[in-house]
Each structure stands twice: as C-alpha cells, then as structure tokens.
Amino acid sequence: MNRTLLIAAFAGIIGFNMAFAADETMHHGNHQHEMDMMDTRTSLGLSPQMKQHQLSNMRGHVEAIKTITGLMAENKFDEASQVAHTQLGLTPEMQSMCDMFGNEYFRKLGYAFHKSGDDLGDVLKTKNINKSLRALNKTMQYCVECHATFRQ
C-alpha cells in the first residue's frame, strides 16, 4: 500500500511540475512577444548562427573591458594596452565582421568602437590613469549607443 501511495504521490508531483513548466513556458512566450513588441530598437535580422556568433563577440568585448580595468587597477598598463589592441581594436578579423552587416549605421558604430579600442590601447601605453579612463569611457560609450539602437 505504501509503495502504491508513494508512486501516486511521485506521479502527481511530476504531473504538477510538467503543468507548471508548460504554463511558465507559455507565459514566458507571451511575455517575450510583448517585450519584442515594446522593443523599438532596430533589428539586425541575423540568422540564429550569426546571432550566436555576434553575441559571443560582444561577450568577449565585455570580458576584455573587465580585464583592462583589472590590469589598470594593478598598474599593468602595457598588458592592458595589448588586450585593448588585440581584443577590442580594429583587427582584420573585426573589420571583416563589421563588413558583413548590411546596416550602414551599425557598421559605422562597429568601426568606431574598434577604432576607439585601438585608441584606448595607445593611451594606455602612456600609463596616465585619467587619460586612460577617458579613453575607456569613449570605447564603452560606443557599446551603450549600439545596444540602445540595435537588437539581435
């Protein structure tokens, strides 16, 4: 008898969890649709594969900025400069990526962002904390502007 009761209780819990999950998925789907309708930023219309690639690149940029600020805090400006040039700068790879997008304004912001990454790298070599922070602020301003204007 206890075994049957235990199995019935377990089945009830599983059924409740599945119903809850289905309701949450449906609610989340509706919520996501509502959010998409409210989001007035310009869609880049990326394929799922390109979207993931672009998101990965942007996460890398955020990681690079975190690394740069940490290195600045340790007075390791030469290392921070190297990170700025290689991970934020307008490398041939990043130039090629920017050129793949059809939206001219997005491409322009991408070039400006990566150019500011190179400028940041140059300023970091001076080891001047105030100038370096201003250059970092300029680089991050391009992130803010782009994310305020565009969505995946």
C-alpha positions in Angstrom: 0.0 0.0 0.0 2.8 2.4 0.9 4.6 1.7 -2.4 1.4 2.5 -4.4 0.8 5.7 -2.4 4.4 6.7 -2.9 4.2 6.1 -6.7 0.9 8.0 -6.9 2.4 11.0 -5.0 5.5 11.0 -7.2 3.4 10.9 -10.3 1.3 13.7 -9.0 4.4 15.8 -8.3 5.8 15.1 -11.8 2.4 16.0 -13.4 2.2 19.2 -11.4 5.8 20.2 -12.3 5.1 19.4 -16.0 1.9 21.5 -16.0 3.7 24.3 -14.2 6.6 24.2 -16.7 4.2 24.3 -19.6 2.3 27.2 -18.1 5.6 29.0 -17.4 6.8 28.4 -21.0 3.5 29.7 -22.4 3.6 32.7 -20.1 7.3 33.4 -20.9 6.5 33.1 -24.6 3.7 35.6 -24.3 5.9 37.9 -22.2 8.8 37.6 -24.8 6.3 38.5 -27.6 5.1 41.5 -25.5 8.7 42.6 -24.9 9.6 42.3 -28.6 6.6 44.5 -29.4 7.8 47.1 -27.0 11.4 47.0 -28.1 11.8 49.8 -30.6 15.5 49.2 -31.4 16.4 48.3 -34.9 16.6 44.5 -35.5 19.7 43.4 -37.4 17.8 40.4 -38.7 20.6 37.9 -38.0 20.3 34.2 -38.6 20.4 32.1 -35.4 24.0 31.1 -36.1 25.1 34.6 -36.8 23.3 35.9 -33.8 25.2 33.5 -31.5 28.5 34.4 -33.2 27.8 38.1 -32.6 26.7 37.6 -29.0 29.9 35.6 -28.4 31.9 38.5 -29.8 30.1 41.0 -27.6 30.7 38.9 -24.5 34.3 38.8 -25.5 34.4 42.6 -25.6 32.8 42.8 -22.1 35.4 40.4 -20.8 38.2 42.4 -22.4 37.0 45.6 -20.8 36.8 43.8 -17.4 40.4 42.5 -18.0 41.6 46.0 -18.9 40.1 47.6 -15.8 41.6 45.0 -13.6 45.0 45.5 -15.2 44.7 49.2 -14.9 44.0 48.8 -11.2 47.3 46.8 -10.9 49.2 49.4 -12.9 49.8 46.9 -15.7 49.2 49.4 -18.5 51.3 47.7 -21.1 49.3 44.4 -20.6 46.1 46.4 -20.7 47.2 48.1 -23.9 47.8 44.7 -25.5 44.3 43.5 -24.6 42.8 46.7 -26.0 44.5 46.3 -29.3 44.0 42.6 -29.7 40.5 42.1 -28.3 38.9 45.5 -28.9 40.9 47.0 -31.7 40.1 47.1 -35.4 41.9 43.9 -36.3 41.4 42.5 -39.8 39.1 39.9 -38.4 36.9 42.6 -36.7 36.9 44.7 -39.9 35.7 41.7 -41.8 33.0 41.0 -39.3 31.8 44.7 -39.4 31.7 44.5 -43.2 29.3 41.5 -43.1 26.4 43.6 -41.8 24.0 45.3 -44.1 23.0 48.1 -41.8 25.3 51.0 -42.6 24.9 52.8 -39.2 25.7 49.5 -37.4 28.8 49.1 -39.5 29.8 52.7 -38.8 29.4 52.2 -35.0 31.3 48.9 -35.2 34.2 50.6 -36.9 34.1 53.5 -34.4 34.0 51.1 -31.5 37.0 49.1 -32.7 39.0 52.2 -33.7 38.4 53.5 -30.1 39.7 50.2 -28.8 43.0 50.9 -30.7 43.0 54.5 -29.4 42.5 53.1 -25.9 45.4 50.8 -26.4 47.6 53.7 -27.4 46.5 55.9 -24.5 47.1 53.0 -22.0 50.8 52.9 -23.1 51.1 56.4 -21.6 50.3 55.0 -18.2 48.2 58.1 -17.5 45.2 56.8 -15.5 42.9 59.8 -16.2 43.5 59.8 -19.9 43.1 56.0 -19.9 39.8 56.2 -18.1 38.6 58.8 -20.6 39.6 56.6 -23.5 37.9 53.6 -21.9 34.8 55.7 -21.3 34.7 56.6 -25.0 35.0 53.0 -26.0 32.2 52.0 -23.7 30.0 54.8 -25.0 30.0 53.1 -28.4 28.8 49.9 -26.6 26.0 51.9 -25.0 25.0 53.6 -28.2 25.0 50.4 -30.2 22.9 48.5 -27.6 20.5 51.4 -27.3 20.0 51.4 -31.1 20.1 47.8 -32.2 18.9 44.4 -31.1 19.6 41.0 -32.4 
